[in-house]
Structure formats: structure tokens, C-alpha cells
Amino acid sequence: MEVLSIVDIDRKYVWHPFTQERTAPPPLPVVRANGASLFLEDGRELLDMACSWWVNVHGHSHPKIASALAHQAATMEHVIFAGFTHEPAARLAECIVNALPRPLARVFYSDNGSTAVEVALKMAWQYWRNTGDTRRRLFLAFNGGYHGDTFGAMAVGRTSGYYAPFNDLMCEVRHLPFVHTWIGDNSFEEREALALAQIDALLEAHGREAAAFLAEPLVQGASGMNMCRPEFLRAVVELMQARDIPVILDEVMTGFGRTGTMFAMEQAQVTPDLVCLSKGISGGFLPLAATVANSRIYNAFLGEDFHTAFAHGHSFTANPLGCAAGLASFALFEEEGTLARISRITEANRAWLEDVAQLPGVTRPRALGSIAAVTLGADQSDYHAGVGAAVKAMCFERGLLIRPMGNVVYLMPPACITPEELSRAQRGLTEVLRETAHLYRS
């Protein structure tokens, strides 16, 4: 009887995300992970410079989180959350609320970033119906934003370039100009002023129809690590709040230290009505998400019968294992000085960007928290185009997991990465950019 390898079994039965299965190379079998590294079946080690799709915070297989999971698994693996509660969920909600600005006060659990956004959109929509305003049928979002792959999330993120087959099925959304900037950009003031004037004019015409405004704060991740100034985000939020339009911040990628503060909203000094959390919420161990609402939103769902209640839920809502991992991850921020670690990564990334930006064709260097990114060539290409495939393959040869988005290349290491490991990744990527320069420089 033939014994199939894991890759053979995978190729026979599995359908991978964001993959053209006909042309994709065989997937790489990972047998274990530790710290900033993945270890492959053939013995190779890869530095995970994408945090395994941006979920890992403290490093792979962190013993404190693993221990918390083992203890919780031996106690209670899951329980229905409608009509019941348990300590990990209650205590994690307390940690989340204490880490966020007031009046954010109520945590609704779900499974992933897309569902956290879906929950927020539904909450905003039903909030207006519960309060008697049925004119609010329009969502507002930034151009280029990406918020997940369920239908509401696709609608607000349709300009990210991922969802053309589904355009006819989406709800009504108006997309607003997003002014991204970079190190050495001298044109942001004029572009911001123009964008704010356009947004103000749209709100003057349609603000009373708006159910909510949704944004990724400071960094549009999947669109190519596009970064805006905190002042621009704050100005847009103030325009929304002046017209009583609920603000939803999608901190799925930016939350839990990724931008250098626990949440990106802190740098913009804004407080949304709803915030969406996932990815790093469990330290990268298990699927878990939360939508956190302020008291005004929450109170609008209170009543004497069910028709004003929020009729939404998931089978694994508030899974005790995920919540236990989240509690352990929160504790590590203090025990290991995670934000200080990320600050050191920021300094190293900025120093590296000064050098790599001198390479021919390398443009728009940008950095925030643990994220450093550059664009290869003058214009940004979509996810599937550009030189990304060549850069990715050559980085693999140097022991680096890099996932370019089109011709945008970025580093996003976990907080545990050592200075030596980060330097190795930066040197390796610099070598690859030199060797591939003929593909993108003009």
C-alpha cells in the first residue's frame, strides 16, 4: 500500500486560501514552530516575518500561553455562551475594556476578524432601527480598506481589489479618500486638505443617511501597508462624530501592540463607538474575536422583549480555550515588556529603511510599530501582480517567510524576535531587493 506524504495528502484533499490551486507550488509542510521561527519537514528554518498572517504577538509556542491552554483544556474545552458564562470569558472581557478608552464597555465575542466586522456593521444598522431612524441605510469606509471576506466586510472593503465576483451582492457603501503617507513625503498637507473637503461635502449631502463609518486606524494592511498620519484619522473621525455617525475602528491587525501602542486609536487620540478585535487577541494561538461597543450602542438593544435584542451568535462564541490564551497573552504584555520590545523593533526598522530606500526603484519607505514596508517601483500593484512572487521565493532561499502584496514588501516580526534575527531578516531582504531591482526600477 502506497504511503502518501503530508504534501501529497494535502494536494489531494485541501483547498488553500488566496491560492490558485492549479499553478501554486506545493505547500511547505511545517512540523513545529518556536519563537520567531518555523521549522519545515526537510529541516529548514524560516524566520516568520509575517507573523503567520499577522496573528502572532509574543512568538510561536510561547510556554506561558501553551500552559494556560493545557490547564483550560483539562478543565473545560467549550460551553454554550447563550445563557451561560465562564471565568476566562468574563475576565478577558474585563481586560479588554480596561485596555480601551471609555465609554467602550461591552464585549461581544465571535470567531475571527471578518465576523467581528460583520457584528459591528449589524450592531450599527440595528442601533438606528432600535432608535427609530430607518433613513440610515448607507455605510462609509475608506478607499482601499480591507475588512474581511464575509459579505458585509466585503462591501465596506470592495475597493481593496479582492471582490469583483461579488459586487452585485453587496450593500450600499460610499468610499472616502484615504491619504497615505511615507517617510520623506512632502505632499501630505495638500492631499489631506483636499480629502477632508471632499469628505465634508459628502457628509453634507448624505450624512443623515449614514449608519456608520468604518476604518482601519493608521494602517491599511491588505492594501499594501498604506499608512496615514494620526492627525488625518482624527480629523475624519471628528467630522463623523460631529454629525452623530457611529465610528467603527477595525483594529483586527493594528491591535495588541502591532503599531507600537496597545491599540492604534491611542495614537490618533480618538474613541470609536465600536471597535473590532481579533488576530493577536489570543496571542496567535486560537481563532477568537471581539466587537466592543460603547454604552450608547449597547443600551439601545435593551428592552422588555426580544425584538430589540441582538440576535447574532456563533457556535464557538467565547470559547474558553481562546479566552484563556487571550488572558495569558495580556499578562505577557506586562511580564515581558512587549511594547518596549516593539519600540526597539521600530528603531531598528527605521534605521534599515534609511539604507534600503537608497536602492534603485525602492520607494515610499514607511514604518509603524513592528511594521516596515517599501514599494518596489513607482506605482503600487494589486495583490497578485508585481514582483512579489520572485521576492518571496528568493527570501525563502534565505530562510525568510516574507509575504509581499503585489510590489509592496514588508517586515512584521513577532515581538520576541532578537536583534540578531531581525538584522538577519533585514540583510536578507536587502540582498533580494538588490538582485531583483531589474524587475521594478525604471
C-alpha positions as CSV (number, residue, x, y, z in Angstrom):
1,M,0.0,0.0,0.0
2,E,1.4,3.4,-1.0
3,V,2.2,5.7,1.8
4,L,1.4,9.3,0.9
5,S,3.4,12.3,2.2
6,I,1.6,15.1,4.0
7,V,2.1,17.2,0.9
8,D,0.6,14.5,-1.3
9,I,-2.4,14.2,1.1
10,D,-2.8,18.0,1.1
11,R,-2.7,18.2,-2.7
12,K,-5.3,15.5,-2.9
13,Y,-7.8,16.9,-0.4
14,V,-7.2,20.5,0.7
15,W,-8.3,23.9,-0.8
16,H,-5.9,26.7,0.4
17,P,-6.8,30.4,0.9
18,F,-5.7,33.1,-1.5
19,T,-4.2,30.4,-3.8
20,Q,-4.6,29.5,-7.4
21,E,-4.5,25.7,-6.8
22,R,-3.6,24.9,-10.4
23,T,-0.4,26.9,-10.6
24,A,0.7,27.2,-7.0
25,P,3.8,25.3,-5.9
26,P,3.4,22.5,-3.4
27,P,2.8,23.9,0.1
28,L,5.6,23.7,2.6
29,P,5.0,21.3,5.5
30,V,5.7,22.9,8.9
31,V,6.4,20.4,11.6
32,R,6.9,22.8,14.6
33,A,7.3,26.5,15.5
34,N,9.1,28.3,18.2
35,G,9.8,31.9,18.9
36,A,10.2,33.8,15.6
37,S,10.9,30.6,13.6
38,L,9.0,27.9,11.7
39,F,10.7,24.6,11.1
40,L,10.0,22.6,8.0
41,E,9.8,18.9,7.4
42,D,13.0,19.0,5.4
43,G,14.9,20.6,8.3
44,R,14.9,24.2,7.1
45,E,14.2,27.0,9.5
46,L,12.2,30.1,8.3
47,L,12.0,33.4,10.2
48,D,8.3,34.2,10.3
49,M,8.4,37.8,9.2
50,A,4.7,38.0,8.5
51,C,3.6,36.7,12.0
52,S,1.7,33.9,10.2
53,W,-0.9,36.3,8.7
54,W,-0.3,38.9,11.4
55,V,-1.7,36.9,14.3
56,N,1.4,36.1,16.3
57,V,2.3,38.6,19.0
58,H,4.8,37.0,21.5
59,G,6.3,34.3,19.4
60,H,5.3,30.8,18.4
61,S,4.5,28.1,21.0
62,H,5.0,30.5,23.9
63,P,5.2,28.3,27.0
64,K,3.0,30.6,29.2
65,I,0.2,30.6,26.7
66,A,0.6,26.9,26.0
67,S,0.4,26.1,29.7
68,A,-2.7,28.2,30.1
69,L,-4.3,26.3,27.2
70,A,-3.4,22.9,28.6
71,H,-4.9,23.9,32.0
72,Q,-8.1,25.2,30.5
73,A,-8.4,22.1,28.2
74,A,-8.3,19.8,31.2
75,T,-10.9,21.9,32.9
76,M,-13.5,22.8,30.2
77,E,-13.0,23.0,26.5
78,H,-16.2,24.7,25.5
79,V,-19.7,25.6,26.7
80,I,-22.6,27.3,25.0
81,F,-22.4,31.1,25.7
82,A,-26.1,31.9,25.4
83,G,-27.4,31.8,29.0
84,F,-24.1,30.7,30.4
85,T,-20.7,32.3,31.2
86,H,-17.3,31.2,32.4
87,E,-14.3,32.8,34.1
88,P,-12.0,33.1,31.0
89,A,-14.6,35.0,29.0
90,A,-15.6,37.3,31.8
91,R,-12.0,38.1,32.9
92,L,-10.8,38.6,29.3
93,A,-13.7,41.0,28.6
94,E,-12.6,42.9,31.8
95,C,-9.0,43.1,30.5
96,I,-10.2,44.3,27.0
97,V,-12.5,47.0,28.4
98,N,-9.8,48.2,30.8
99,A,-7.3,48.5,28.0
100,L,-9.7,50.5,25.8
101,P,-10.8,54.1,26.3
102,R,-14.2,54.9,27.9
103,P,-17.1,54.7,27.1
104,L,-16.2,51.4,25.3
105,A,-17.7,49.0,27.7
106,R,-19.4,45.8,26.3
107,V,-17.6,42.9,24.6
108,F,-19.4,40.7,22.1
109,Y,-17.3,37.6,21.2
110,S,-17.1,36.0,17.8
111,D,-14.6,33.9,15.9
112,N,-12.3,36.0,13.5
113,G,-11.7,39.5,12.2
114,S,-14.3,39.2,9.4
115,T,-17.0,38.2,11.9
116,A,-16.0,40.9,14.3
117,V,-16.6,43.5,11.5
118,E,-19.8,41.8,10.5
119,V,-21.0,42.1,14.1
120,A,-20.1,45.8,14.2
121,L,-21.9,46.5,11.0
122,K,-25.1,44.7,12.2
123,M,-24.9,46.5,15.5
124,A,-24.7,49.9,13.9
125,W,-27.5,49.1,11.5
126,Q,-29.8,47.7,14.2
127,Y,-28.9,50.6,16.5
128,W,-30.6,53.0,14.2
129,R,-33.7,50.7,13.8
130,N,-34.0,50.3,17.5
131,T,-33.9,54.0,18.0
132,G,-36.5,54.6,15.2
133,D,-34.3,56.1,12.4
134,T,-34.8,54.0,9.3
135,R,-33.1,56.5,7.0
136,R,-29.7,55.2,7.9
137,R,-29.0,52.8,5.1
138,L,-25.5,53.8,4.0
139,F,-22.1,52.7,5.3
140,L,-19.0,54.8,4.8
141,A,-15.4,53.5,4.5
142,F,-12.0,54.5,3.2
143,N,-10.9,53.7,-0.3
144,G,-8.5,50.7,-0.2
145,G,-9.7,49.4,3.1
146,Y,-9.8,45.6,3.7
147,H,-12.1,44.3,6.5
148,G,-12.5,40.6,5.8
149,D,-14.3,38.2,3.4
150,T,-17.9,37.8,4.7
151,F,-20.5,39.8,2.8
152,G,-20.7,42.9,5.0
153,A,-17.0,43.1,5.3
154,M,-16.6,42.6,1.6
155,A,-19.0,45.5,0.9
156,V,-17.1,48.0,3.0
157,G,-13.8,46.7,1.6
158,R,-14.8,46.4,-2.0
159,T,-12.2,48.9,-3.2
160,S,-9.4,46.8,-1.9
161,G,-9.5,44.8,-5.2
162,Y,-10.4,41.4,-3.9
163,Y,-14.1,41.0,-4.5
164,A,-15.1,41.7,-8.1
165,P,-17.1,38.5,-8.5
166,F,-19.4,39.6,-5.6
167,N,-20.1,43.2,-6.5
168,D,-23.8,42.7,-7.3
169,L,-24.4,41.2,-3.9
170,M,-23.1,44.0,-1.6
171,C,-24.9,46.6,0.5
172,E,-24.6,50.3,-0.3
173,V,-21.3,51.9,0.7
174,R,-19.7,55.2,-0.1
175,H,-15.9,55.1,-0.1
176,L,-13.9,58.1,1.1
177,P,-10.4,59.2,0.1
178,F,-7.6,57.8,2.2
179,V,-4.4,59.9,2.3
180,H,-1.5,57.6,2.9
181,T,2.0,58.9,3.5
182,W,5.6,57.7,4.0
183,I,9.0,58.8,5.3
184,G,10.1,61.9,3.3
185,D,6.6,62.7,1.9
186,N,6.2,66.4,1.5
187,S,2.8,66.5,-0.2
188,F,0.6,65.2,2.5
189,E,-0.8,68.5,3.7
190,E,-2.3,69.4,0.4
191,R,-3.7,65.9,-0.2
192,E,-5.2,65.8,3.3
193,A,-6.9,69.2,2.9
194,L,-8.4,68.1,-0.4
195,A,-9.6,64.8,1.0
196,L,-11.1,66.3,4.1
197,A,-13.0,68.9,2.0
198,Q,-14.4,66.0,-0.2
199,I,-15.4,64.0,2.9
200,D,-17.1,67.1,4.4
201,A,-19.0,67.7,1.2
202,L,-20.2,64.1,1.0
203,L,-21.3,64.2,4.6
204,E,-23.2,67.4,4.0
205,A,-25.1,65.6,1.2
206,H,-25.5,62.2,2.7
207,G,-24.5,62.3,6.4
208,R,-28.1,61.8,7.6
209,E,-28.3,58.5,5.6
210,A,-25.1,57.1,7.1
211,A,-25.4,54.2,9.5
212,A,-21.7,54.1,10.4
213,F,-18.1,54.9,9.3
214,L,-15.6,52.1,9.3
215,A,-11.8,52.4,9.1
216,E,-8.5,50.6,9.8
217,P,-6.8,53.0,12.1
218,L,-3.4,54.3,10.8
219,V,-2.5,51.3,8.6
220,Q,-4.4,49.7,5.7
221,G,-2.9,46.2,5.9
222,A,-4.0,44.1,3.0
223,S,-4.0,47.1,0.6
224,G,-0.2,47.3,1.0
225,M,0.6,48.6,4.5
226,N,-0.6,52.1,3.5
227,M,-0.2,54.4,6.5
228,C,-1.9,57.7,7.3
229,R,-1.0,60.3,9.8
230,P,-2.8,60.2,13.2
231,E,-3.9,63.7,12.6
232,F,-5.7,62.8,9.4
233,L,-7.6,59.9,11.0
234,R,-8.5,62.2,13.9
235,A,-9.9,64.9,11.6
236,V,-12.1,62.3,9.7
237,V,-13.4,60.8,13.0
238,E,-14.3,64.3,14.2
239,L,-16.2,65.0,11.0
240,M,-18.2,61.8,11.6
241,Q,-18.9,62.4,15.3
242,A,-19.9,66.0,14.7
243,R,-22.8,64.5,12.6
244,D,-23.6,61.7,15.1
245,I,-22.3,59.0,12.7
246,P,-21.1,56.0,14.7
247,V,-17.4,55.2,14.2
248,I,-16.2,51.7,13.9
249,L,-12.4,51.1,14.1
250,D,-11.1,47.8,12.7
251,E,-8.2,47.1,15.0
252,V,-8.0,43.4,13.8
253,M,-4.5,43.8,12.5
254,T,-3.4,47.0,14.3
255,G,-4.4,46.0,17.8
256,F,-2.4,44.3,20.5
257,G,0.8,46.3,20.0
258,R,1.3,46.0,16.3
259,T,1.5,49.7,15.8
260,G,3.6,50.4,18.9
261,T,0.7,51.1,21.3
262,M,-1.8,48.6,22.5
263,F,-4.3,50.0,20.0
264,A,-3.7,52.3,17.1
265,M,-6.6,54.6,18.2
266,E,-4.4,55.7,21.1
267,Q,-2.0,57.5,18.7
268,A,-4.8,59.3,16.9
269,Q,-6.4,60.2,20.2
270,V,-9.9,59.0,19.1
271,T,-12.5,56.9,20.7
272,P,-14.8,54.9,18.4
273,D,-18.4,53.8,19.1
274,L,-17.4,50.2,18.1
275,V,-14.0,48.5,17.8
276,C,-13.3,45.2,16.1
277,L,-10.5,42.9,17.6
278,S,-9.1,39.6,16.5
279,K,-5.7,38.2,15.3
280,G,-3.4,39.0,18.2
281,I,-6.2,38.8,20.8
282,S,-5.2,35.2,21.6
283,G,-1.5,35.7,21.1
284,G,-1.9,34.0,17.8
285,F,-2.9,30.6,19.3
286,L,-6.6,30.2,18.5
287,P,-9.4,31.8,16.5
288,L,-11.1,34.4,18.6
289,A,-12.6,37.9,18.0
290,A,-14.4,40.6,19.9
291,T,-16.6,43.6,18.9
292,V,-16.6,46.1,21.7
293,A,-19.4,48.6,21.9
294,N,-19.9,51.8,23.9
295,S,-22.7,52.2,26.3
296,R,-24.9,54.2,23.9
297,I,-24.9,51.4,21.4
298,Y,-25.4,48.7,24.0
299,N,-28.3,50.4,25.7
300,A,-30.2,50.7,22.5
301,F,-30.6,46.9,22.4
302,L,-32.1,46.7,25.9
303,G,-35.9,46.2,26.2
304,E,-38.7,44.2,27.6
305,D,-38.9,41.7,24.7
306,F,-36.6,40.0,22.2
307,H,-37.3,42.2,19.2
308,T,-34.7,44.8,20.2
309,A,-32.1,42.2,21.2
310,F,-29.0,41.5,19.1
311,A,-29.9,38.1,17.5
312,H,-26.4,37.1,16.5
313,G,-24.1,34.3,17.7
314,H,-21.6,31.7,16.8
315,S,-21.3,28.1,18.0
316,F,-17.9,28.7,19.5
317,T,-18.6,32.2,20.9
318,A,-16.3,33.0,23.8
319,N,-14.6,29.6,23.5
320,P,-12.8,29.1,26.9
321,L,-9.6,27.9,25.3
322,G,-9.3,31.0,23.2
323,C,-10.2,33.2,26.1
324,A,-7.6,31.5,28.3
325,A,-5.0,32.1,25.6
326,G,-6.1,35.8,25.5
327,L,-5.7,36.2,29.2
328,A,-2.2,34.7,29.1
329,S,-1.3,37.0,26.2
330,F,-2.5,40.1,28.1
331,A,-0.3,39.1,31.1
332,L,2.7,38.7,28.8
333,F,2.5,42.4,27.7
334,E,3.4,43.4,31.2
335,E,5.7,40.4,32.2
336,E,7.8,40.7,29.0
337,G,7.6,44.4,28.3
338,T,6.1,43.7,24.9
339,L,5.5,47.3,23.9
340,A,9.1,48.2,24.8
341,R,10.3,45.3,22.6
342,I,8.2,46.6,19.8
343,S,9.7,50.1,20.3
344,R,13.1,48.6,19.7
345,I,11.9,46.8,16.6
346,T,10.6,50.2,15.3
347,E,14.0,51.8,15.8
348,A,15.8,49.0,14.0
349,N,13.3,49.1,11.2
350,R,13.6,52.9,10.7
351,A,17.4,52.6,10.6
352,W,17.1,49.8,8.0
353,L,14.6,51.8,5.9
354,E,17.1,54.7,5.7
355,D,19.5,52.3,3.9
356,V,17.2,50.2,1.8
357,A,15.4,53.3,0.5
358,Q,18.6,54.3,-1.3
359,L,18.3,51.2,-3.5
360,P,17.2,51.9,-7.1
361,G,13.4,51.6,-7.5
362,V,12.7,51.3,-3.8
363,T,10.1,53.9,-2.9
364,R,7.8,55.1,-0.1
365,P,9.6,53.7,2.9
366,R,7.2,53.6,5.9
367,A,7.2,52.2,9.4
368,L,4.9,52.0,12.4
369,G,5.3,49.8,15.4
370,S,6.7,46.4,14.3
371,I,5.8,47.1,10.6
372,A,8.3,48.2,8.0
373,A,7.3,48.4,4.3
374,V,8.5,49.7,0.9
375,T,7.0,49.8,-2.5
376,L,9.1,48.4,-5.4
377,G,8.7,50.8,-8.3
378,A,6.7,54.0,-8.7
379,D,3.2,52.6,-8.6
380,Q,1.6,50.1,-6.3
381,S,0.2,47.0,-8.0
382,D,-2.5,44.7,-6.8
383,Y,-2.1,41.6,-4.6
384,H,-1.4,39.1,-7.4
385,A,0.8,41.3,-9.6
386,G,4.2,42.8,-9.5
387,V,7.5,41.3,-8.4
388,G,6.2,39.8,-5.1
389,A,6.4,36.2,-6.2
390,A,10.1,36.5,-7.1
391,V,10.9,38.3,-3.9
392,K,9.0,35.7,-1.8
393,A,10.8,32.8,-3.5
394,M,14.3,34.3,-3.1
395,C,13.6,35.2,0.6
396,F,12.6,31.5,1.2
397,E,16.0,30.5,-0.1
398,R,17.5,32.7,2.6
399,G,15.3,31.3,5.4
400,L,12.8,34.1,5.5
401,L,9.0,33.9,5.3
402,I,8.0,37.1,3.5
403,R,4.6,37.6,2.0
404,P,4.6,40.6,-0.4
405,M,1.4,42.1,-1.6
406,G,1.9,42.9,-5.2
407,N,5.0,45.0,-5.3
408,V,4.8,46.0,-1.6
409,V,7.2,44.2,0.6
410,Y,7.0,44.4,4.4
411,L,8.5,43.0,7.5
412,M,6.3,42.3,10.5
413,P,8.1,40.2,13.1
414,P,6.7,39.0,16.4
415,A,7.8,40.9,19.5
416,C,10.1,38.1,20.6
417,I,12.5,38.4,17.7
418,T,16.1,39.0,18.7
419,P,18.2,41.9,17.3
420,E,20.3,39.3,15.6
421,E,17.3,37.6,13.9
422,L,15.8,40.9,12.8
423,S,19.2,42.0,11.4
424,R,19.4,38.7,9.5
425,A,16.0,39.3,8.0
426,Q,16.8,42.8,7.0
427,R,20.1,41.9,5.4
428,G,18.5,39.0,3.6
429,L,15.7,41.1,2.2
430,T,18.1,43.9,1.2
431,E,20.1,41.3,-0.8
432,V,16.9,40.1,-2.5
433,L,15.9,43.7,-3.4
434,R,19.3,44.3,-4.9
435,E,19.1,41.1,-7.0
436,T,15.5,41.8,-8.2
437,A,16.0,45.5,-8.9
438,H,15.9,45.0,-12.7
439,L,12.3,43.8,-12.4
440,Y,10.9,47.1,-11.0
441,R,13.3,50.0,-11.3
442,S,12.6,52.4,-14.2
